[in-house]
Amino acid sequence: MQKRLKSRLGGFFFVLPSIIAVAIFVYGMIAYTLRISLSNRTSAYITNLGWAGIKNYTGLFHDTDFMHSFGNLLKFTIVFILGALLTGLIMSLLLEKGIKGEGLFRSFYLYPLAISFIAMGTVWRWLMSPNKDKEASGFNLILKTVHLDFLQNDWFTSSTGSMYAMALPAVWQVSGYVMALFLAGFRGIPDEMREAARVDGATEFQIYRQILFPQLSPTFLTVLIILGHISMKVFDLIVGISGKSYVTKVLSVYMWQVTFDATNFAKGSAIAIFLLLLIAIVVIPYLRYVNKSEEMK
Amino acid sequence: MSSSIADRVITSKDISRNRRKLGFKGTAWLIARYIGLIFLFGFAVLPIYVMVINSFKGITGVNQMNAFNIPTKLNFEAWPAAWAVLQVPMLRTLVFVLQSSIISAILGSINGYVIAKWRFKGSKLVFTLFLFGMFIPYQAIMIPLVQFNNRMGLGGSIYTLVLAHVVYGIPICTLIFRNYYAAIPDEIIEAARVDGASMVYIYRTIILPLSIPCFVVVLIWQFTSAWNDFLFAIFLTGGAPNLAVATTALNFLTGSGNQIYYGTNMTASLIVSIPTLLVYMFLGRYFLRGLLSGSLKG
């Protein structure tokens, strides 16, 4: 018994370095960022923290650049989540029963996840070039070639549709991931369930709607959480394609600008904490749900 | 567990069964499926296709209007030009990424082993607190981290990046190893313990030899994410040229102002992507496992 206790304590000591590291670098530093966000460090020359209360936060909501970035992020998130969810779901639906060449399709749907968006930015900037008609390139050239000239548009440089265009490369990158999650879901459902429904005379459509999709609801939830937090954090995708350009600015890019270029650490911290809260609202309930469902097992 | 969920994805269903009763309707569906698959294939491949073909058109032989056309004759001049800029940053990246991935994997393995098999009081809370660290936006720790590095004298050295990737890699590495070890039956450990084996001894003789596939998963995961990372790199090196890594050097090269050298830009982007693409091509199965572990539910 004593030996058992000793080894349990020993276990704790082996994890201790990581616990300390996470305590300092994750939670400690979040706390310090929170502190800076409540301080007067609005330029690199001010080294005293001081106490500014929530002034830096209330300031954000009167800051048109911040509201613009936040609005952009919301637009992006909606289109990105819907787009990636649909594309990934379609990919998995086309593959889940097994088809000749499945391995090849799967590999090519997944490879975008291995590449950095700083690298893909160059290509996407081209594909989504705003040049039209005689000078058309990228998607506009494709549209012109198939005689859909009227669909040519400004893509990510458009003042109204920039964020919807920006969702396209993001969908391109993660839909393979969504596909993999759904494939795992589909293939975890025993074949007997379909067979039984088929014997009972259910159509294929009914089998999906009434038997398979309800089984996949945990997968849907996981996909939504993953996509949601990827979307909130989007950074190098935007920087890789359009740099700090105003029309595509989101919170992470604005935070970078405020912190780096303007050295306004207090405001940069306030934006960062705001972003953290946005994510925490979604992730914390999810972690609790995962914990609970693991206990059930 | 993460391995079994990934195996589910890669084990295709037995399709020989489907083939025998393929009527007219079945054939029509099959063709429709292939049309869908090929269309999505085109969407997935288009960007890399454009990247590859334009890297063989020379430094100035590229313009936006001919971007989709296959080169009329192969011109390799953009390759040495891009390589000259990237050589040093890429080597630097390789060295730091290898260090950070190995350290992360070791920490992850130890944490995962203890959390899965030697639960201590509060280990569940510790694990949940680790997991939350996986989701945080790194902007929320970036300013203190830069200050910490400067105070510790790490600023201006590549070890700032090693530290960042090790520390912020702890959650995901612990998660992947914990899920892997959870699938090893407790009875094995119990039996060894009855024979008087200590925790460390069991780890060395039983767990570690079983962990090789999981180490591959974690190493690949950490390698890919550190190689592709831009956020930590730009904040922690401040864009200093003597600390440029692959992504920051590339961003500097292809960023606004330099966008006329299409040939070099495309080639440079391709060169930076090659290491991770090679890993994906040869170890894709392990890459997928890492990816699915991030989804928490095994």
Interface residues (C-beta under 8 A of the other chain):
Chain A: S7 R8 L9 G10 G11 F12 F14 V15 P17 S18 I19 A21 V22 F25 V26 Y27 G28 M29 I30 Y32 T33 I36 T87 I90 M91 L94 L95 E96 K97 G98 I99 K100 G101 E102 G103 F105 R106 S107 F108 Y109 L110 Y111 P112 L113 A114 I115 S116 F117 I118 A119 M120 G121 T122 V123 W124 R125 W126 L127 S129 N131 E135 A136 S137 G138 L141 I142 P169 W172 G176 Y177 A180 L181 L183 A184 R187 G188 P218 T222 I226 H229 M232 K233 F235 D236 V239 G240 G243 S252 M255 W256 T259 F260 F265 G268 S269 I271 A272 I273 L275 L276 I279 A280 V283 I284 L287 V290 N291 S293
Chain B: I5 A6 R8 V9 I10 T11 S12 K13 D14 I15 N18 L30 R33 Y34 G36 L37 L40 F41 F43 A44 V45 L46 P47 I48 V50 M51 Q64 M65 A67 F68 L107 I110 N111 Y113 V114 I115 W118 R119 F120 K121 S123 K124 V126 T128 L129 F130 L131 F132 G133 F135 I136 P137 Y138 Q139 A140 I141 M142 I143 P144 L145 F148 V167 Y168 I170 P171 T174 S198 M199 V200 T224 W227 N228 D229 F230 L231 I234 F235 A246 T247 L250 N251 T254 G255 S256 Q259 Y262 N265 M266 A268 S269 L270 V272 S273 T276 L277 V279 Y280 G284 F287 L288 L291 L292 G294 S295 L296 K297
